[in-house]
Each structure stands twice: as C-alpha cells, then as structure tokens.
C-alpha cells in the first residue's frame, strides 16, 4: 500500500456543507483503496482526514456520506466526473472509518 505524505498544510472549505477540514503538513494518505488506481487529487487527503477523525475542523461530527460527498465534490472540481461519481459510492459503501461510526447518512 503506497503512502503519500502531505507536503504543505491544505485547508478545504466545503461549499456544500459550509464546513472546513485542514490537512496538516506531513499527514499520510494511502490514496485509493482496493482496485482503484491512485491518482493525484487533493480529495484523498481531505477524505482520509475526515474518515480518520470523524469530525470537521469545528469539532462537529462528519458522517460517512459527507466524507464521501466531499471526495466527490473535489474530484468533480478537478474535472474527474466519472471518478467523482464512482468513488463517491465506493468510499461510502466500503470506507469511512470514524466518519462511518458517526452514521452512514
């Protein structure tokens, strides 16, 4: 499993949810899981932080659907419309970590 350390702090603000998540310098992402191919995307770091913590920066819970939808929104913004759709459902069904513990929706 590949590991990708974050080279700079990254702040993502979700227009959909009106909340933010910070990916700190040095944070490690494993990129895509399962049969998915790793690509460069800001979405993996943001999704991984949400799933590891299960919270937004303000401390409110983030559920599995929200974490998967944020990944979708970032991929869509990056012009990856097919991955935005397919990976939203795949991460929702098979991932989530602490965000999953907060509920599926």
C-alpha positions as CSV (number, residue, x, y, z in Angstrom):
1,X,0.0,0.0,0.0
2,X,1.5,3.3,-1.1
3,X,1.8,6.1,1.4
4,X,1.7,9.8,0.4
5,X,2.9,12.4,2.9
6,X,1.3,15.9,2.6
7,X,4.0,18.4,1.5
8,X,2.1,21.5,2.8
9,X,-0.8,22.3,5.0
10,X,-4.1,22.3,3.0
11,X,-7.4,23.9,4.1
12,X,-10.5,22.8,2.3
13,X,-13.8,24.6,2.7
14,X,-16.9,22.6,1.6
15,X,-19.3,24.9,-0.1
16,X,-21.9,22.2,0.2
17,X,-21.7,21.8,4.0
18,X,-20.3,25.2,4.9
19,X,-17.5,23.5,7.0
20,X,-13.8,23.2,6.7
21,X,-11.2,20.5,7.1
22,X,-7.4,21.0,7.5
23,X,-4.9,18.5,6.2
24,X,-1.7,19.2,8.2
25,X,1.8,19.2,6.7
26,X,3.2,15.6,6.9
27,X,-0.2,13.9,7.1
28,X,-0.1,10.5,5.4
29,X,-2.7,9.4,2.9
30,X,-2.8,5.9,1.4
31,X,-4.5,7.2,-1.8
32,X,-7.1,5.0,-3.4
33,X,-8.0,1.7,-1.8
34,X,-8.9,-1.7,-3.3
35,X,-8.9,-2.0,-7.1
36,X,-9.0,1.8,-7.6
37,X,-5.9,3.3,-9.2
38,X,-4.0,6.0,-7.3
39,X,-4.2,9.5,-9.0
40,X,-3.1,12.8,-7.7
41,X,-6.0,14.5,-6.1
42,X,-6.5,16.8,-3.1
43,X,-9.6,14.7,-2.4
44,X,-7.7,11.8,-0.9
45,X,-6.1,13.8,1.9
46,X,-9.3,15.6,2.8
47,X,-11.3,12.3,2.7
48,X,-8.7,10.5,4.8
49,X,-8.6,13.2,7.5
50,X,-12.4,13.2,7.7
51,X,-12.5,9.4,8.0
52,X,-9.7,9.2,10.5
53,X,-11.1,12.0,12.7
54,X,-14.8,11.7,12.1
55,X,-15.1,15.5,12.6
56,X,-14.9,18.8,10.8
57,X,-12.4,21.4,12.0
58,X,-15.0,22.9,14.2
59,X,-15.4,19.6,16.1
60,X,-18.8,18.7,14.7
61,X,-19.3,15.1,13.6
62,X,-18.8,14.2,9.9
63,X,-20.7,11.1,8.8
64,X,-19.7,8.7,6.1
65,X,-21.9,10.2,3.4
66,X,-20.5,13.6,4.0
67,X,-16.9,12.4,3.8
68,X,-17.7,10.5,0.5
69,X,-19.5,13.5,-0.9
70,X,-16.6,15.9,-0.1
71,X,-14.4,13.5,-2.1
72,X,-17.0,13.6,-4.9
73,X,-17.1,17.4,-4.9
74,X,-13.3,17.7,-5.0
75,X,-12.9,15.2,-7.8
76,X,-15.7,16.9,-9.8
77,X,-14.0,20.3,-9.3
78,X,-10.8,18.7,-10.6
79,X,-12.6,17.6,-13.8
80,X,-12.8,13.9,-12.9
81,X,-16.5,13.5,-13.3
82,X,-16.5,9.6,-13.7
83,X,-14.3,9.1,-10.6
84,X,-16.4,11.7,-8.7
85,X,-19.5,9.5,-9.2
86,X,-18.0,6.0,-8.9
87,X,-15.6,6.8,-6.0
88,X,-18.3,8.6,-4.0
89,X,-20.3,5.3,-3.9
90,X,-17.3,3.1,-3.4
91,X,-16.0,5.1,-0.5
92,X,-19.4,5.3,1.1
93,X,-20.1,1.6,0.8
94,X,-16.6,0.3,1.8
95,X,-14.9,3.0,3.7
96,X,-15.5,5.6,6.3
97,X,-13.5,4.8,9.5
98,X,-14.6,7.2,12.3
99,X,-16.9,9.0,9.9
100,X,-18.8,5.7,9.3
101,X,-19.1,5.3,13.1
102,X,-21.0,8.6,13.0
103,X,-23.6,7.1,10.7
104,X,-23.9,6.4,7.0
105,X,-26.0,9.4,6.2
